[in-house]
Amino acid sequence: MPLSCSASGYGQGGKRDTSAQRRPLTTMSAAFQRIVLSRLWLTFVVLGLSFFVFGASTVNLGLMLMANGHLLREYGWQAVMDGGLWQLAQLVATGYLSMVAYVVFKTCEHRLSNWLGQEH
């Protein structure tokens, strides 16, 4: 069954249509700016929450990754069967959660720093 131009992601002339790919991120960014960054008190609350999430999710993350790598190298297939690979996937997901929390923290920090630095 052939795909239509819009279903395949290619527009007229065979060029890749990237507007559909950017729309969710643009919408999420606009919603974050409209809901959070426009209210200084909420920006401060989100800053604190993202700082807590970043801190809690990165505590011991490096040591756990090294221990998991050692476990997989040392015991191989047995470690995989005991859930070592699943644990590695969870640790990587925790790392990505930490990065998202850090980006949110820095965004809120930038907004509050700009507000504090403005001449009134």
DRENNU-172408 format. One line per field, with one value per residue (C-alpha): residue in one letter; z negated, y, x. Coordinates in Angstrom, 3 decimals. Example, Ala and Ser with C-alpha at 12.3 -4.5 7.8 and 13.67 -1.06 7.14 Angstrom:
BEGIN
type	c(A,S) .
w	c(-7.800,-7.140) .
v	c(-4.500,-1.060) .
u	c(12.300,13.670) .
***
This chain:
BEGIN
type	c(M,P,L,S,C,S,A,S,G,Y,G,Q,G,G,K,R,D,T,S,A,Q,R,R,P,L,T,T,M,S,A,A,F,Q,R,I,V,L,S,R,L,W,L,T,F,V,V,L,G,L,S,F,F,V,F,G,A,S,T,V,N,L,G,L,M,L,M,A,N,G,H,L,L,R,E,Y,G,W,Q,A,V,M,D,G,G,L,W,Q,L,A,Q,L,V,A,T,G,Y,L,S,M,V,A,Y,V,V,F,K,T,C,E,H,R,L,S,N,W,L,G,Q,E,H) .
w	c(0.000,1.090,-1.367,-0.599,-0.651,-4.075,-5.619,-4.407,-5.772,-2.360,-0.804,2.805,4.806,2.522,-0.140,-3.763,-5.653,-9.017,-10.251,-11.651,-13.518,-15.149,-16.150,-19.426,-20.756,-19.752,-21.398,-24.563,-24.670,-24.154,-26.843,-29.296,-28.612,-28.869,-32.008,-34.004,-32.858,-32.762,-36.519,-38.625,-41.699,-39.630,-37.943,-41.401,-42.491,-39.303,-39.765,-43.241,-42.090,-39.136,-41.396,-43.766,-40.915,-39.398,-42.731,-43.763,-40.413,-40.076,-43.567,-43.096,-39.428,-38.254,-40.851,-40.009,-36.281,-36.976,-39.288,-36.687,-33.968,-36.213,-36.965,-33.247,-32.359,-35.228,-35.014,-31.399,-30.367,-33.944,-34.903,-31.899,-32.944,-36.499,-35.260,-34.778,-31.338,-32.626,-35.450,-32.932,-30.933,-34.115,-34.981,-31.489,-31.770,-35.142,-33.495,-30.838,-33.513,-35.261,-32.066,-31.523,-35.114,-34.659,-31.486,-33.233,-36.200,-33.981,-32.026,-35.224,-36.596,-33.413,-33.597,-37.253,-36.701,-33.830,-35.985,-38.861,-36.544,-34.892,-35.737,-37.277) .
v	c(0.000,3.250,6.090,9.511,12.509,13.638,10.162,9.545,12.866,14.177,17.198,18.296,17.759,14.989,17.361,16.287,18.080,19.035,21.226,18.195,17.136,20.527,21.139,19.104,20.705,24.175,23.592,22.242,25.172,27.710,26.063,26.056,29.743,30.643,28.617,28.601,31.327,34.049,33.650,34.385,32.543,29.406,29.724,29.732,26.667,24.752,25.792,24.238,21.062,20.567,21.149,18.459,15.988,16.624,16.182,13.093,11.368,11.969,10.892,7.836,7.494,7.279,4.669,2.612,2.711,1.569,-1.226,-2.354,-2.379,-4.412,-6.862,-7.341,-7.769,-10.135,-12.421,-11.934,-13.831,-14.779,-11.073,-10.362,-13.160,-11.781,-8.346,-6.548,-5.274,-4.043,-2.248,-0.626,0.618,2.061,3.822,5.341,6.500,8.056,9.873,11.307,12.353,14.147,15.980,17.108,18.334,20.212,21.939,22.981,24.234,26.310,27.728,28.850,30.210,32.229,33.684,34.688,36.082,38.225,39.510,40.364,42.121,44.370,48.043,48.967) .
u	c(0.000,1.678,2.028,0.657,2.979,1.793,1.907,5.448,6.699,7.717,6.065,5.881,9.048,10.306,11.630,11.361,8.562,10.096,7.245,5.419,8.556,9.085,5.480,5.386,8.584,7.429,4.067,5.693,8.122,5.337,3.213,6.154,6.772,3.089,2.350,5.590,7.961,5.310,4.691,7.754,6.472,5.780,9.166,10.764,8.756,9.640,13.289,13.276,11.524,13.854,16.865,15.571,14.880,18.307,20.060,18.114,18.503,22.240,23.289,25.482,24.471,28.097,28.999,25.914,26.763,30.323,29.125,26.588,29.258,31.540,28.712,27.952,31.641,32.353,29.318,28.208,25.097,24.225,24.119,21.890,19.540,19.462,18.365,21.666,20.697,17.330,19.119,21.465,18.455,16.943,20.201,20.400,16.762,17.585,20.487,18.185,15.681,18.533,19.439,15.842,15.630,18.914,17.685,14.457,16.500,18.803,15.837,14.114,17.386,17.926,14.400,14.782,18.288,17.030,14.169,16.508,18.958,16.373,16.336,13.011) .
***
